[in-house]
Amino acid sequence: MLADQSLTIRPIHSKADRKAFIDLAFRLNADDPNWVPPLKGEALGLITPEKNGWFSHAEAQLYLAERGGKIVGRISAHIDTLALTLPAEQGFGPGVGCWGLLEAEGRDLAHALIATAEQWLRDKHMVRALGPISMSIWEEPGLLIEGFDHPPTIMMGHHKPHYQEWIESAGYRGVKTLYTYDLDITKEFPPLVGRIIAAGEKNARIRIRKVDKSQFDKEAAIILAILNDAWSDNWGYVPLTEPEIVDVGVKLKPIVFEDLIRIAEVDGEPVAFMIVLPDLNEAIAPLNGSLFPFGWAKLLWWLRKPKVRTVRVPLMGVVKRLQSSRMASQLALMMIEYIRRSAVAEYGASRGEIGWILEDNQGMRSIADLIECKINKKYEVYERTL
């Protein structure tokens, strides 16, 4: 516990504390027109061990800062035991802990909260801190450092510009930049892309198919197998565990639409996938975090057949053995084009967002350049030796 005059930073334990932890973000971001209030039930689930499968291989301590009886700041400190087993060159590794979910009324308070999280990590024998990561790498990694002028899409974070200076002045340096790309999907792709797609369509070995939602578990297993192979060498990759897979299935199944998720097969073998989600943030933004009294009805109606401006590509992957081949790009472009057509025709979308993409993922960045995407947001993951 840290105390400074009337300031107290204390670990949270109760249900009421968790509620206060969530409510603070609503108060501190109320003046930001581009902040999207999360559904409070979802936000509480993230920080409640009984409701988040990530805690099956992780531990966390959340802190609240109070001054004069008023909640003025928050932070999480956490350790992913799976991440500790990974090679250090992939971002985590032995002795690496994390912090995230930072909200604070001022710079000095932010420094005090970060110092508190760091001490918890030291007490757990961690020697290096990464942040902000909230809380799994699969949720909201990184701090927004560019792209404050428009709202985030589903499952992406949004932060105030001054947080960058607060974190860097606490002794942190950027270790990895993550990009999201913006694309006008009402326009046809350049002629070269069209020729690549047309050639793929003439190749009898290739099949691009929609997922079958009636076989949800089977399709999810196919996608997960490709993901684990395709992403296994990526910076920050931590394998999803069975409890997390169950959680993801429950959360995403309502916004899974068969024509927006494609699996590529070569000679009958699934070798690539692409997941696109309608931007749920467009539907929940007006609800201010609550499904009551009428928010649930509005959301259910929207989910029947969403009409959205934006769709997001959170995940795509090609098996490792094909990643350096021309076919990898061809499969990716075919899936992008087929989903683009469906997104425009069936969901009224006009904009796509791809990412996040690691700064050194040259394969994906080349595809983004080929279809004339533009970087619209940058997120930074920071590190510091403890």
Secondary structure as UniProt FT lines:
FT   STRAND          2..4
FT   TURN            5..6
FT   STRAND          7..11
FT   HELIX           15..28
FT   TURN            29..31
FT   TURN            33..34
FT   HELIX           40..47
FT   HELIX           49..51
FT   HELIX           53..57
FT   STRAND          58..67
FT   TURN            68..69
FT   STRAND          70..80
FT   HELIX           81..84
FT   HELIX           88..90
FT   TURN            94..95
FT   STRAND          96..104
FT   HELIX           107..123
FT   TURN            124..125
FT   STRAND          128..131
FT   STRAND          133..134
FT   TURN            137..138
FT   STRAND          140..141
FT   STRAND          143..146
FT   TURN            148..149
FT   TURN            154..155
FT   TURN            161..162
FT   HELIX           163..168
FT   TURN            169..171
FT   STRAND          173..184
FT   TURN            185..186
FT   HELIX           191..201
FT   TURN            204..205
FT   STRAND          206..210
FT   HELIX           213..215
FT   HELIX           216..231
FT   TURN            232..233
FT   TURN            235..236
FT   HELIX           242..252
FT   HELIX           253..255
FT   HELIX           258..260
FT   STRAND          261..266
FT   TURN            267..268
FT   STRAND          269..278
FT   HELIX           281..284
FT   HELIX           285..287
FT   TURN            288..289
FT   TURN            292..294
FT   HELIX           295..304
FT   STRAND          310..318
FT   HELIX           320..322
FT   TURN            323..324
FT   HELIX           326..347
FT   STRAND          351..358
FT   TURN            359..360
FT   HELIX           362..370
FT   TURN            371..372
FT   STRAND          374..385
//
